[in-house]
């Protein structure tokens, strides 16, 4: 692949815009020598305005999503891509959210441009655990854990029961829920079926990958060790 096309695919601009960057001498190697559009591609050695290139295709990002942001590119309000470098939404292949968290839900959100990885994560066959912490409007009754673990709970408008889910009580109105599927607004609908209402919802962990100390609104690129941890069975 030509260097000019590579930079365009990373979102640095259209091919015409990137070509001008070369003409202006803004693209150099690590030693500061000017590069040209037809130079051999060596991603790690390329600099734009003195800065290393964004990660190449195969990018996977973990974001600590705050409340008030949606996972849609078309929403006129705040979207999760506003929290990432502007170039990230222009990449090709496109960077996509892996599933969604609704506007009011906070926590761990994954984004990737790797279609095979995205499919592996969201596929029902993976049964990847997703951990949620919910604050509820009313005290827990005491029978919710058995109900959610039964594998017989049917949500409104659904035709198949939910897979068994684990509930841990954290307080009179606080609970941790571990799911192995991802239906629309599932946690909120599960507690609604149990006669309760979720007031706040947070996802601290997916698979073996947890937010840990990543601040709200911040993100980081995942490496191979992170992805191995994602598919590990470790849970709190």
N, CA, C and O of each residue as an XYZ file, in Angstrom:
944
protein
N       0.841     -1.197      0.000
C       0.000      0.000      0.000
C       0.880      1.252      0.000
O       1.884      1.318      0.710
N       0.491      2.235     -0.800
C       1.245      3.482     -0.841
C       1.055      4.263      0.455
O       0.012      4.184      1.105
N       2.072      5.003      0.803
C       2.067      5.764      2.046
C       0.914      6.765      2.090
O       0.294      6.955      3.136
N       0.624      7.410      0.948
C      -0.443      8.404      0.925
C      -1.794      7.759      1.209
O      -2.618      8.333      1.921
N      -2.027      6.574      0.662
C      -3.289      5.878      0.911
C      -3.372      5.429      2.367
O      -4.438      5.491      2.980
N      -2.251      4.978      2.915
C      -2.226      4.521      4.302
C      -2.633      5.647      5.251
O      -3.436      5.433      6.158
N      -2.087      6.837      5.049
C      -2.440      7.964      5.912
C      -3.905      8.371      5.736
O      -4.577      8.726      6.704
N      -4.390      8.316      4.498
C      -5.802      8.628      4.266
C      -6.695      7.628      4.984
O      -7.714      8.011      5.560
N      -6.326      6.350      4.957
C      -7.114      5.319      5.637
C      -7.091      5.490      7.153
O      -8.016      5.060      7.841
N      -6.040      6.115      7.672
C      -5.954      6.364      9.112
C      -6.734      7.617      9.527
O      -6.801      7.949     10.711
N      -7.321      8.305      8.549
C      -8.170      9.446      8.871
C      -7.464     10.790      8.863
O      -8.022     11.777      9.341
N      -6.247     10.853      8.332
C      -5.518     12.125      8.324
C      -6.050     13.095      7.274
O      -5.634     14.253      7.231
N      -6.954     12.634      6.440
C      -7.553     13.474      5.420
C      -7.851     12.659      4.175
O      -7.559     11.464      4.117
N      -8.441     13.319      3.168
C      -8.639     12.669      1.883
C      -7.269     12.442      1.243
O      -6.264     12.977      1.713
N      -7.232     11.660      0.188
C      -5.940     11.455     -0.482
C      -5.369     12.781     -0.984
O      -4.158     12.998     -0.935
N      -6.235     13.658     -1.462
C      -5.782     14.954     -1.934
C      -5.197     15.767     -0.781
O      -4.152     16.401     -0.925
N      -5.882     15.742      0.364
C      -5.393     16.485      1.534
C      -4.075     15.914      2.041
O      -3.166     16.659      2.407
N      -3.978     14.580      2.060
C      -2.740     13.948      2.514
C      -1.602     14.247      1.543
O      -0.462     14.452      1.960
N      -1.915     14.271      0.240
C      -0.876     14.603     -0.746
C      -0.298     15.986     -0.483
O       0.905     16.195     -0.640
N      -1.143     16.931     -0.083
C      -0.661     18.272      0.251
C       0.215     18.249      1.495
O       1.167     19.023      1.597
N      -0.096     17.372      2.437
C       0.734     17.251      3.635
C       2.161     16.850      3.254
O       3.131     17.340      3.833
N       2.274     15.951      2.271
C       3.604     15.556      1.801
C       4.308     16.739      1.143
O       5.491     16.978      1.381
N       3.569     17.481      0.310
C       4.171     18.616     -0.380
C       4.658     19.688      0.603
O       5.644     20.378      0.347
N       3.960     19.811      1.711
C       4.318     20.808      2.724
C       5.414     20.316      3.666
O       5.842     21.048      4.558
N       5.870     19.079      3.472
C       6.939     18.544      4.299
C       6.509     18.149      5.698
O       7.346     18.051      6.596
N       5.231     17.923      5.897
C       4.722     17.600      7.230
C       4.883     16.122      7.564
O       4.746     15.732      8.724
N       5.173     15.296      6.561
C       5.335     13.857      6.782
C       6.822     13.533      6.719
O       7.474     13.750      5.698
N       7.347     13.014      7.816
C       8.788     12.720      7.916
C       8.985     11.326      8.496
O       8.030     10.649      8.878
N      10.250     10.915      8.551
C      10.563      9.695      9.288
C      10.939     10.074     10.715
O      10.896     11.249     11.081
N      11.300      9.096     11.510
C      11.589      9.344     12.925
C      12.794     10.253     13.127
O      12.949     10.859     14.188
N      13.642     10.347     12.115
C      14.833     11.201     12.219
C      14.571     12.607     11.672
O      15.468     13.451     11.677
N      13.362     12.857     11.206
C      13.022     14.177     10.713
C      13.231     14.377      9.229
O      13.030     15.480      8.723
N      13.638     13.316      8.507
C      13.824     13.409      7.056
C      12.462     13.387      6.365
O      11.609     12.558      6.681
N      12.268     14.304      5.423
C      10.998     14.404      4.712
C      10.737     13.135      3.908
O      11.626     12.619      3.230
N       9.524     12.650      3.994
C       9.100     11.488      3.213
C       8.243     11.944      2.041
O       7.701     13.049      2.033
N       8.136     11.053      1.044
C       7.335     11.344     -0.141
C       6.230     10.297     -0.281
O       6.320      9.195      0.260
N       5.191     10.673     -1.020
C       3.991      9.847     -1.088
C       4.255      8.438     -1.594
O       3.533      7.507     -1.237
N       5.283      8.269     -2.422
C       5.558      6.944     -2.987
C       6.670      6.203     -2.248
O       7.139      5.164     -2.713
N       7.098      6.736     -1.088
C       8.104      6.034     -0.292
C       7.529      4.741      0.276
O       6.317      4.638      0.465
N       8.385      3.747      0.554
C       7.911      2.494      1.140
C       7.215      2.741      2.483
O       7.589      3.638      3.239
N       6.211      1.936      2.754
C       5.449      2.076      3.997
C       6.175      1.390      5.148
O       6.432      0.187      5.103
N       6.499      2.154      6.167
C       7.069      1.633      7.416
C       6.343      2.368      8.542
O       6.816      3.395      9.028
N       5.206      1.841      8.947
C       4.286      2.556      9.835
C       4.982      3.126     11.063
O       4.788      4.293     11.401
N       5.781      2.318     11.724
C       6.391      2.748     12.989
C       7.397      3.874     12.805
O       7.724      4.574     13.763
N       7.890      4.055     11.590
C       8.937      5.051     11.341
C       8.373      6.365     10.804
O       9.131      7.307     10.575
N       7.062      6.444     10.600
C       6.459      7.636      9.989
C       6.004      8.605     11.075
O       5.482      8.203     12.115
N       6.217      9.894     10.804
C       5.747     10.950     11.697
C       4.935     11.965     10.889
O       5.269     12.272      9.745
N       3.870     12.479     11.496
C       3.104     13.581     10.912
C       3.198     14.746     11.883
O       2.785     14.631     13.037
N       3.730     15.849     11.430
C       3.972     17.016     12.289
C       4.785     16.622     13.514
O       4.600     17.165     14.603
N       5.690     15.667     13.314
C       6.588     15.237     14.381
C       6.010     14.197     15.319
O       6.700     13.741     16.231
N       4.757     13.810     15.116
C       4.103     12.854     16.008
C       3.970     11.487     15.343
O       3.723     11.415     14.139
N       4.129     10.390     16.112
C       3.932      9.049     15.539
C       2.518      8.890     14.993
O       1.585      9.563     15.431
N       2.383      7.987     14.029
C       1.071      7.732     13.453
C       0.141      7.089     14.476
O       0.585      6.435     15.420
N      -1.161      7.290     14.265
C      -2.160      6.550     15.032
C      -1.964      5.053     14.774
O      -1.332      4.680     13.786
N      -2.496      4.194     15.646
C      -2.330      2.754     15.453
C      -2.840      2.304     14.080
O      -3.799      2.874     13.559
N      -2.206      1.290     13.497
C      -2.634      0.788     12.187
C      -3.944      0.018     12.289
O      -4.443     -0.189     13.395
N      -4.516     -0.413     11.162
C      -5.718     -1.252     11.220
C      -5.495     -2.457     12.115
O      -4.392     -2.997     12.206
N      -6.580     -2.869     12.780
C      -6.489     -3.860     13.847
C      -6.604     -3.171     15.190
O      -6.294     -3.750     16.231
N      -7.057     -1.918     15.153
C      -7.176     -1.094     16.363
C      -8.378     -1.534     17.201
O      -9.486     -1.690     16.687
N      -8.140     -1.728     18.492
C      -9.226     -1.967     19.455
C      -9.010     -1.036     20.635
O      -7.914     -0.963     21.191
N     -10.060     -0.329     21.008
C      -9.996      0.696     22.046
C     -10.978      0.354     23.164
O     -12.084     -0.121     22.910
N     -10.557      0.602     24.400
C     -11.445      0.511     25.552
C     -11.739      1.929     26.031
O     -10.818      2.702     26.294
N     -13.008      2.266     26.143
C     -13.441      3.600     26.551
C     -14.271      3.503     27.821
O     -15.128      2.627     27.943
N     -14.016      4.406     28.771
C     -14.873      4.516     29.956
C     -15.971      5.513     29.615
O     -15.801      6.723     29.764
N     -17.089      4.988     29.160
C     -18.177      5.840     28.676
C     -18.868      6.561     29.830
O     -19.271      5.929     30.807
N     -19.006      7.888     29.719
C     -19.793      8.624     30.712
C     -21.269      8.654     30.305
O     -21.612      8.330     29.167
N     -22.121      9.037     31.226
C     -23.539      9.204     30.918
C     -23.709     10.376     29.960
O     -22.904     11.308     29.951
N     -24.766     10.317     29.155
C     -25.086     11.416     28.265
C     -24.538     11.280     26.865
O     -24.826     12.117     26.010
N     -23.747     10.239     26.602
C     -23.196     10.002     25.273
C     -23.845      8.760     24.662
O     -24.041      7.756     25.346
N     -24.175      8.833     23.375
C     -24.745      7.683     22.686
C     -23.682      7.011     21.828
O     -22.625      7.577     21.552
N     -23.995      5.786     21.417
C     -23.064      5.005     20.599
C     -23.359      5.131     19.114
O     -22.791      4.390     18.311
N     -24.231      6.047     18.732
C     -24.597      6.228     17.337
C     -23.784      7.366     16.718
O     -23.545      8.393     17.354
N     -23.361      7.166     15.463
C     -22.654      8.230     14.733
C     -23.630      9.303     14.256
O     -23.216     10.415     13.929
N     -24.928      8.978     14.213
C     -25.917      9.873     13.620
C     -26.642     10.734     14.648
O     -27.393     11.634     14.273
N     -26.433     10.477     15.926
C     -27.140     11.239     16.953
C     -26.689     12.705     16.913
O     -25.490     12.974     16.853
N     -27.628     13.649     16.944
C     -27.238     15.066     16.897
C     -26.612     15.566     18.195
O     -25.998     16.633     18.217
N     -26.767     14.795     19.284
C     -26.189     15.191     20.564
C     -24.782     14.637     20.738
O     -24.079     14.373     19.762
N     -24.389     14.466     21.978
C     -23.057     13.957     22.278
C     -22.955     12.477     21.929
O     -23.854     11.699     22.245
N     -21.867     12.089     21.281
C     -21.636     10.696     20.933
C     -20.277     10.265     21.474
O     -19.419     11.100     21.763
N     -20.093      8.957     21.608
C     -18.851      8.446     22.204
C     -17.634      8.805     21.351
O     -16.526      8.920     21.875
N     -17.833      8.984     20.030
C     -16.697      9.328     19.166
C     -16.175     10.727     19.468
O     -15.047     11.049     19.093
N     -16.968     11.572     20.140
C     -16.482     12.890     20.550
C     -15.364     12.782     21.587
O     -14.601     13.728     21.782
N     -15.271     11.630     22.249
C     -14.272     11.431     23.295
C     -12.956     10.884     22.742
O     -11.978     10.749     23.478
N     -12.932     10.570     21.445
C     -11.755     10.013     20.784
C     -11.149     11.056     19.847
O     -11.804     12.053     19.540
N      -9.925     10.852     19.389
C      -9.358     11.772     18.404
C     -10.280     11.881     17.185
O     -10.799     10.862     16.730
N     -10.497     13.075     16.648
C     -11.412     13.244     15.501
C     -11.086     12.339     14.322
O     -11.989     11.911     13.604
N      -9.794     12.042     14.112
C      -9.422     11.187     12.975
C     -10.027      9.795     13.091
O     -10.259      9.137     12.076
N     -10.286      9.333     14.325
C     -10.732      7.959     14.508
C     -12.056      7.678     13.805
O     -12.307      6.545     13.394
N     -12.903      8.692     13.662
C     -14.192      8.440     13.006
C     -14.071      8.446     11.486
O     -15.039      8.157     10.782
N     -12.871      8.778     10.974
C     -12.645      8.841      9.525
C     -11.826      7.649      9.026
O     -11.515      7.564      7.839
N     -11.481      6.739      9.921
C     -10.620      5.626      9.544
C     -11.325      4.662      8.583
O     -12.551      4.561      8.556
N     -10.508      3.965      7.802
C     -11.000      2.902      6.921
C     -10.023      1.736      7.002
O      -8.859      1.885      6.630
N     -10.482      0.560      7.489
C     -11.855      0.217      7.870
C     -12.335      1.037      9.071
O     -11.544      1.518      9.883
N     -13.651      1.175      9.149
C     -14.250      2.050     10.156
C     -14.104      1.476     11.557
O     -14.107      0.262     11.761
N     -13.975      2.389     12.517
C     -13.973      2.015     13.928
C     -15.421      1.981     14.400
O     -16.139      2.973     14.282
N     -15.849      0.840     14.936
C     -17.243      0.649     15.332
C     -17.336      0.246     16.793
O     -16.430     -0.395     17.326
N     -18.428      0.620     17.437
C     -18.661      0.157     18.805
C     -19.003     -1.320     18.777
O     -19.666     -1.801     17.858
N     -18.545     -2.031     19.790
C     -18.834     -3.456     19.922
C     -20.076     -3.567     20.805
O     -19.974     -3.534     22.031
N     -21.237     -3.698     20.186
C     -22.469     -3.587     20.945
C     -22.675     -2.132     21.343
O     -22.014     -1.234     20.821
N     -23.589     -1.914     22.262
C     -23.906     -0.542     22.663
C     -24.187     -0.468     24.156
O     -24.622     -1.437     24.778
N     -23.928      0.700     24.708
C     -24.445      1.078     26.018
C     -25.394      2.238     25.771
O     -25.071      3.142     25.000
N     -26.565      2.232     26.410
C     -27.514      3.310     26.155
C     -26.996      4.630     26.727
O     -26.002      4.666     27.452
N     -27.686      5.695     26.386
C     -27.216      7.039     26.728
C     -26.907      7.199     28.217
O     -25.923      7.847     28.573
N     -27.723      6.625     29.079
C     -27.583      6.844     30.516
C     -26.677      5.836     31.207
O     -26.361      6.007     32.385
N     -26.252      4.795     30.509
C     -25.395      3.771     31.108
C     -23.930      4.163     30.964
O     -23.498      4.609     29.901
N     -23.174      3.993     32.037
C     -21.749      4.293     32.036
C     -20.947      2.997     32.013
O     -21.491      1.911     32.212
N     -19.635      3.130     31.764
C     -18.776      1.967     31.914
C     -17.997      1.584     30.681
O     -17.781      2.395     29.780
N     -17.576      0.330     30.654
C     -16.640     -0.176     29.671
C     -17.320     -0.373     28.322
O     -18.282     -1.131     28.197
N     -16.801      0.322     27.320
C     -17.275      0.186     25.944
C     -16.076     -0.122     25.065
O     -15.046      0.548     25.147
N     -16.213     -1.131     24.231
C     -15.155     -1.498     23.302
C     -15.479     -0.970     21.912
O     -16.639     -0.941     21.501
N     -14.439     -0.552     21.193
C     -14.555     -0.135     19.798
C     -13.423     -0.799     19.022
O     -12.299     -0.895     19.516
N     -13.718     -1.258     17.808
C     -12.689     -1.914     17.013
C     -12.955     -1.724     15.525
O     -14.091     -1.498     15.108
N     -11.880     -1.819     14.726
C     -12.020     -1.840     13.272
C     -11.774     -3.252     12.735
O     -11.686     -3.455     11.524
N     -11.663     -4.217     13.637
C     -11.405     -5.617     13.291
C     -12.741     -6.359     13.261
O     -13.286     -6.711     14.307
N     -13.260     -6.593     12.060
C     -14.574     -7.213     11.939
C     -14.648     -8.600     12.540
O     -15.657     -8.957     13.148
N     -13.594     -9.391     12.381
C     -13.596    -10.746     12.937
C     -13.626    -10.708     14.457
O     -14.323    -11.503     15.086
N     -12.874     -9.788     15.049
C     -12.879     -9.658     16.507
C     -14.244     -9.194     17.000
O     -14.765     -9.717     17.985
N     -14.820     -8.214     16.316
C     -16.147     -7.729     16.709
C     -17.148     -8.874     16.708
O     -17.920     -9.031     17.654
N     -17.135     -9.674     15.647
C     -18.068    -10.802     15.559
C     -17.826    -11.805     16.682
O     -18.772    -12.335     17.263
N     -16.555    -12.062     16.984
C     -16.236    -13.024     18.050
C     -16.777    -12.546     19.393
O     -17.282    -13.346     20.181
N     -16.672    -11.240     19.657
C     -17.119    -10.708     20.948
C     -18.640    -10.756     21.074
O     -19.167    -11.145     22.116
N     -19.342    -10.362     20.015
C     -20.808    -10.254     20.117
C     -21.524    -11.554     19.817
O     -22.713    -11.674     20.113
N     -20.850    -12.526     19.244
C     -21.511    -13.779     18.887
C     -22.094    -14.469     20.117
O     -21.411    -14.607     21.132
N     -23.347    -14.902     20.034
C     -23.942    -15.643     21.165
C     -23.123    -16.883     21.543
O     -23.161    -17.327     22.691
N     -22.388    -17.437     20.582
C     -21.603    -18.633     20.869
C     -20.480    -18.347     21.862
O     -20.059    -19.243     22.595
N     -19.998    -17.118     21.893
C     -18.899    -16.792     22.804
C     -19.354    -16.757     24.257
O     -18.574    -17.044     25.165
N     -20.632    -16.401     24.475
C     -21.183    -16.285     25.842
C     -20.250    -15.486     26.743
O     -20.042    -15.823     27.909
N     -19.690    -14.412     26.170
C     -18.753    -13.580     26.918
C     -19.482    -12.884     28.065
O     -20.515    -12.250     27.850
N     -18.959    -12.997     29.258
C     -19.616    -12.417     30.432
C     -19.559    -10.898     30.394
O     -18.538    -10.309     30.041
N     -20.664    -10.281     30.761
C     -20.741     -8.824     30.888
C     -21.241     -8.522     32.289
O     -22.282     -9.028     32.709
N     -20.491     -7.691     33.011
C     -20.797     -7.398     34.410
C     -21.407     -6.002     34.514
O     -20.857     -5.031     33.996
N     -22.550     -5.919     35.190
C     -23.237     -4.640     35.391
C     -23.477     -4.411     36.881
O     -23.699     -5.356     37.639
N     -23.430     -3.156     37.285
C     -23.793     -2.772     38.643
C     -24.970     -1.803     38.547
O     -24.899     -0.778     37.870
N     -26.046     -2.151     39.238
C     -27.292     -1.385     39.117
C     -27.691     -0.782     40.453
O     -27.599     -1.425     41.499
N     -28.140      0.477     40.395
C     -28.785      1.115     41.538
C     -30.279      1.153     41.253
O     -30.706      1.585     40.182
N     -31.066      0.698     42.218
C     -32.481      0.449     41.992
C     -33.364      1.438     42.747
O     -32.950      2.038     43.739
N     -34.584      1.592     42.255
C     -35.523      2.526     42.862
C     -36.132      1.964     44.137
O     -36.534      2.718     45.023
N     -36.201      0.648     44.229
C     -36.824      0.007     45.391
C     -35.899     -1.060     45.952
O     -34.993     -1.531     45.266
N     -36.132     -1.438     47.205
C     -35.352     -2.509     47.819
C     -35.548     -3.818     47.062
O     -36.633     -4.092     46.550
N     -34.496     -4.620     46.996
C     -34.606     -5.959     46.421
C     -35.562     -6.803     47.271
O     -35.584     -6.689     48.497
N     -36.339     -7.638     46.609
C     -37.306     -8.471     47.322
C     -36.645     -9.682     47.965
O     -37.068    -10.150     49.022
N     -35.593    -10.184     47.306
C     -34.919    -11.374     47.809
C     -35.029    -12.575     46.888
O     -34.286    -13.544     47.042
N     -35.955    -12.523     45.923
C     -36.134    -13.660     45.023
C     -35.540    -13.406     43.638
O     -35.647    -14.257     42.756
N     -34.916    -12.245     43.440
C     -34.423    -11.892     42.117
C     -33.303    -12.826     41.644
O     -33.264    -13.191     40.468
N     -32.400    -13.213     42.537
C     -31.281    -14.065     42.139
C     -31.787    -15.386     41.575
O     -31.302    -15.857     40.546
N     -32.762    -15.981     42.251
C     -33.319    -17.252     41.769
C     -34.046    -17.068     40.445
O     -33.951    -17.911     39.553
N     -34.770    -15.965     40.323
C     -35.506    -15.690     39.086
C     -34.549    -15.525     37.909
O     -34.766    -16.105     36.845
N     -33.485    -14.730     38.097
C     -32.562    -14.459     37.003
C     -31.721    -15.689     36.649
O     -31.304    -15.847     35.502
N     -31.474    -16.557     37.633
C     -30.662    -17.757     37.403
C     -31.467    -18.910     36.821
O     -30.896    -19.925     36.421
N     -32.776    -18.767     36.769
C     -33.642    -19.888     36.403
C     -33.547    -20.280     34.935
O     -33.778    -21.438     34.588
N     -33.209    -19.323     34.068
C     -33.215    -19.622     32.643
C     -34.604    -19.693     32.061
O     -34.787    -20.172     30.941
N     -35.600    -19.218     32.815
C     -36.991    -19.260     32.348
C     -37.604    -17.876     32.204
O     -38.732    -17.745     31.730
N     -36.867    -16.835     32.611
C     -37.429    -15.487     32.576
C     -37.630    -15.046     31.122
O     -36.696    -15.071     30.319
N     -38.849    -14.645     30.801
C     -39.195    -14.194     29.464
C     -39.495    -12.705     29.522
O     -40.364    -12.277     30.281
N     -38.793    -11.924     28.737
C     -39.026    -10.497     28.697
C     -40.172    -10.168     27.748
O     -40.460    -10.919     26.815
N     -40.809     -9.049     27.998
C     -41.911     -8.620     27.148
C     -41.449     -8.476     25.699
O     -40.391     -7.907     25.429
N     -42.248     -8.994     24.777
C     -42.025     -8.973     23.331
C     -40.949     -9.955     22.881
O     -40.637    -10.008     21.691
N     -40.368    -10.741     23.802
C     -39.372    -11.747     23.433
C     -40.048    -13.097     23.214
O     -41.127    -13.351     23.750
N     -39.413    -13.957     22.428
C     -39.975    -15.275     22.152
C     -39.149    -16.409     22.751
O     -39.570    -17.565     22.723
N     -37.974    -16.085     23.293
C     -37.153    -17.098     23.953
C     -36.738    -16.587     25.327
O     -36.492    -15.393     25.496
N     -36.659    -17.485     26.312
C     -36.270    -17.045     27.655
C     -34.812    -16.614     27.704
O     -34.012    -16.974     26.840
N     -34.483    -15.843     28.722
C     -33.110    -15.391     28.911
C     -32.225    -16.532     29.382
O     -32.684    -17.458     30.051
N     -30.951    -16.453     29.025
C     -29.993    -17.392     29.591
C     -29.866    -17.124     31.091
O     -30.099    -15.999     31.534
N     -29.504    -18.134     31.876
C     -29.297    -17.900     33.309
C     -28.287    -16.783     33.549
O     -27.265    -16.702     32.867
N     -28.578    -15.929     34.518
C     -27.706    -14.812     34.875
C     -27.476    -14.829     36.383
O     -28.337    -15.265     37.147
N     -26.311    -14.351     36.801
C     -25.969    -14.337     38.226
C     -26.199    -12.967     38.822
O     -25.777    -11.959     38.256
N     -26.861    -12.923     39.952
C     -27.076    -11.674     40.673
C     -26.410    -11.753     42.040
O     -26.627    -12.704     42.791
N     -25.596    -10.744     42.358
C     -24.993    -10.603     43.683
C     -25.548     -9.339     44.324
O     -25.534     -8.271     43.712
N     -26.028     -9.456     45.538
C     -26.580     -8.312     46.254
C     -25.439     -7.488     46.840
O     -24.589     -8.014     47.559
N     -25.424     -6.189     46.528
C     -24.405     -5.273     47.035
C     -24.958     -4.361     48.124
O     -24.201     -3.697     48.832
N     -26.262     -4.335     48.252
C     -26.932     -3.483     49.227
C     -28.426     -3.601     49.031
O     -28.867     -4.276     48.101
N     -29.231     -2.959     49.887
C     -30.687     -3.070     49.760
C     -31.191     -2.686     48.371
O     -32.151     -3.265     47.863
N     -30.518     -1.688     47.757
C     -30.951     -1.244     46.428
C     -29.813     -1.252     45.412
O     -29.833     -0.502     44.436
N     -28.821     -2.108     45.653
C     -27.684     -2.201     44.731
C     -27.403     -3.662     44.432
O     -27.442     -4.510     45.324
N     -27.120     -3.949     43.166
C     -26.867     -5.329     42.767
C     -25.858     -5.383     41.632
O     -25.759     -4.463     40.820
N     -25.104     -6.491     41.591
C     -24.227     -6.785     40.460
C     -24.851     -7.928     39.683
O     -25.296     -8.920     40.260
N     -24.879     -7.779     38.370
C     -25.501     -8.782     37.514
C     -24.491     -9.211     36.456
O     -23.856     -8.371     35.819
N     -24.346    -10.526     36.270
C     -23.435    -11.077     35.261
C     -24.272    -11.753     34.189
O     -24.978    -12.725     34.457
N     -24.186    -11.229     32.974
C     -24.946    -11.753     31.839
C     -24.008    -12.437     30.859
O     -22.809    -12.163     30.823
N     -24.583    -13.339     30.061
C     -23.816    -14.012     29.012
C     -24.487    -13.839     27.653
O     -24.291    -14.638     26.737
N     -25.265    -12.799     27.548
C     -25.886    -12.420     26.281
C     -26.114    -10.918     26.336
O     -25.855    -10.289     27.362
N     -26.591    -10.342     25.251
C     -26.731     -8.888     25.215
C     -27.980     -8.448     24.478
O     -27.897     -7.942     23.359
N     -29.127     -8.635     25.090
C     -30.368     -8.201     24.452
C     -30.630     -6.721     24.738
O     -30.030     -6.128     25.634
N     -31.521     -6.157     23.972
C     -31.814     -4.727     24.043
C     -32.247     -4.323     25.452
O     -33.225     -4.852     25.981
N     -31.508     -3.372     26.063
C     -31.825     -2.854     27.397
C     -32.088     -3.993     28.390
O     -32.997     -3.916     29.216
N     -31.281     -5.038     28.292
C     -31.588     -6.267     29.020
C     -31.656     -6.079     30.526
O     -32.616     -6.527     31.154
N     -30.671     -5.432     31.118
C     -30.663     -5.305     32.587
C     -31.873     -4.513     33.058
O     -32.539     -4.908     34.015
N     -32.158     -3.416     32.403
C     -33.308     -2.595     32.796
C     -34.612     -3.388     32.668
O     -35.492     -3.285     33.523
N     -34.729     -4.172     31.605
C     -35.951     -4.945     31.389
C     -36.069     -6.109     32.369
O     -37.174     -6.486     32.758
N     -34.932     -6.675     32.767
C     -34.962     -7.773     33.742
C     -35.475     -7.273     35.089
O     -36.328     -7.909     35.709
N     -34.959     -6.146     35.535
C     -35.433     -5.628     36.826
C     -36.872     -5.126     36.720
O     -37.626     -5.203     37.690
N     -37.258     -4.614     35.555
C     -38.659     -4.224     35.371
C     -39.570     -5.448     35.483
O     -40.660     -5.365     36.049
N     -39.119     -6.582     34.943
C     -39.903     -7.815     35.039
C     -40.010     -8.288     36.481
O     -40.949     -9.000     36.840
N     -39.036     -7.887     37.315
C     -39.056     -8.245     38.735
C     -39.736     -7.168     39.569
O     -39.675     -7.209     40.797
N     -40.381     -6.210     38.923
C     -41.136     -5.178     39.637
C     -40.298     -4.039     40.178
O     -40.706     -3.366     41.124
N     -39.120     -3.811     39.589
C     -38.240     -2.752     40.075
C     -37.829     -1.858     38.907
O     -38.174     -2.131     37.757
N     -37.089     -0.788     39.208
C     -36.659      0.157     38.189
C     -35.192      0.501     38.417
O     -34.781      0.813     39.534
N     -34.406      0.438     37.336
C     -32.986      0.774     37.410
C     -32.828      2.287     37.320
O     -33.237      2.906     36.337
N     -32.233      2.875     38.351
C     -32.002      4.322     38.352
C     -30.644      4.693     37.783
O     -30.489      5.757     37.184
N     -29.667      3.829     37.964
C     -28.322      4.065     37.416
C     -27.707      2.722     37.085
O     -27.879      1.749     37.820
N     -26.988      2.673     35.970
C     -26.409      1.415     35.502
C     -24.977      1.653     35.036
O     -24.694      2.604     34.308
N     -24.078      0.768     35.470
C     -22.653      0.889     35.166
C     -22.116     -0.479     34.784
O     -22.443     -1.478     35.425
N     -21.280     -0.531     33.725
C     -20.648     -1.796     33.325
C     -19.146     -1.695     33.577
O     -18.440     -1.037     32.813
N     -18.643     -2.335     34.635
C     -17.211     -2.234     34.940
C     -16.344     -3.267     34.239
O     -15.120     -3.141     34.237
N     -16.963     -4.302     33.634
C     -16.147     -5.405     33.131
C     -16.852     -6.137     31.999
O     -18.071     -6.311     32.011
N     -16.054     -6.565     31.015
C     -16.497     -7.458     29.943
C     -15.479     -8.583     29.867
O     -14.282     -8.329     29.732
N     -15.945     -9.828     29.954
C     -15.018    -10.944     30.013
C     -14.070    -10.760     31.176
O     -14.499    -10.432     32.282
N     -12.774    -10.968     30.940
C     -11.785    -10.757     31.997
C     -11.177     -9.377     31.978
O     -10.207     -9.119     32.691
N     -11.739     -8.463     31.159
C     -11.183     -7.119     31.018
C     -12.014     -6.131     31.823
O     -13.219     -6.006     31.607
N     -11.366     -5.425     32.757
C     -12.057     -4.482     33.633
C     -11.528     -3.072     33.413
O     -10.410     -2.881     32.935
N     -12.350     -2.088     33.768
C     -11.945     -0.688     33.645
C     -10.778     -0.347     34.556
O      -9.931      0.476     34.208
N     -10.734     -0.975     35.714
C      -9.704     -0.677     36.717
C      -9.682      0.826     37.003
O     -10.695      1.392     37.415
N      -8.530      1.477     36.787
C      -8.412      2.890     37.156
C      -8.544      3.833     35.959
O      -8.132      4.990     36.045
N      -9.109      3.362     34.849
C      -9.302      4.237     33.695
C     -10.379      5.266     34.026
O     -11.520      4.885     34.286
N     -10.051      6.567     34.024
C     -11.029      7.583     34.427
C     -12.193      7.674     33.433
O     -12.063      7.324     32.260
N     -13.316      8.148     33.934
C     -14.486      8.337     33.080
C     -14.162      9.327     31.962
O     -13.545     10.367     32.189
N     -14.596      8.976     30.748
C     -14.353      9.816     29.593
C     -13.011      9.578     28.928
O     -12.729     10.175     27.889
N     -12.175      8.720     29.502
C     -10.861      8.429     28.945
C     -10.874      7.091     28.204
O     -11.798      6.291     28.354
N      -9.836      6.866     27.408
C      -9.740      5.659     26.587
C      -8.281      5.227     26.505
O      -7.365      5.993     26.801
N      -8.096      3.971     26.091
C      -6.747      3.496     25.804
C      -6.819      2.388     24.763
O      -7.819      1.679     24.651
N      -5.738      2.256     24.008
C      -5.628      1.205     22.997
C      -5.308     -0.119     23.686
O      -4.465     -0.168     24.582
N      -5.977     -1.182     23.269
C      -5.728     -2.502     23.837
C      -4.621     -3.213     23.075
O      -4.521     -3.107     21.853
N      -3.794     -3.939     23.816
C      -2.741     -4.725     23.186
C      -3.128     -6.206     23.211
O      -4.221     -6.559     23.655
N      -2.237     -7.060     22.738
C      -2.534     -8.491     22.645
C      -2.836     -9.099     24.017
O      -3.705     -9.962     24.138
N      -2.120     -8.648     25.048
C      -2.363     -9.173     26.396
C      -3.762     -8.793     26.886
O      -4.430     -9.590     27.544
N      -4.205     -7.566     26.561
C      -5.552     -7.137     26.934
C      -6.601     -8.009     26.260
O      -7.584     -8.397     26.892
N      -6.402     -8.319     24.985
C      -7.377     -9.128     24.257
C      -7.403    -10.557     24.789
O      -8.464    -11.179     24.836
N      -6.242    -11.084     25.191
C      -6.220    -12.406     25.820
C      -7.019    -12.363     27.123
O      -7.781    -13.280     27.427
N      -6.834    -11.286     27.885
C      -7.559    -11.144     29.149
C      -9.060    -11.001     28.909
O      -9.867    -11.504     29.691
N      -9.430    -10.321     27.835
C     -10.848    -10.153     27.499
C     -11.553    -11.493     27.411
O     -12.678    -11.643     27.887
N     -10.893    -12.467     26.801
C     -11.531    -13.772     26.588
C     -11.208    -14.771     27.690
O     -11.520    -15.954     27.555
N     -10.597    -14.324     28.765
C     -10.360    -15.206     29.903
C     -11.634    -15.283     30.748
O     -12.460    -14.372     30.691
N     -11.805    -16.331     31.516
C     -13.050    -16.514     32.272
C     -13.073    -15.796     33.617
O     -14.024    -15.973     34.378
N     -12.056    -14.987     33.937
C     -11.982    -14.387     35.258
C     -13.098    -13.371     35.472
O     -13.336    -12.508     34.627
N     -13.774    -13.480     36.604
C     -14.850    -12.560     36.980
C     -14.725    -12.240     38.466
O     -14.147    -13.014     39.229
N     -15.285    -11.066     38.880
C     -15.219    -10.714     40.298
C     -16.100    -11.651     41.123
O     -16.175    -11.512     42.344
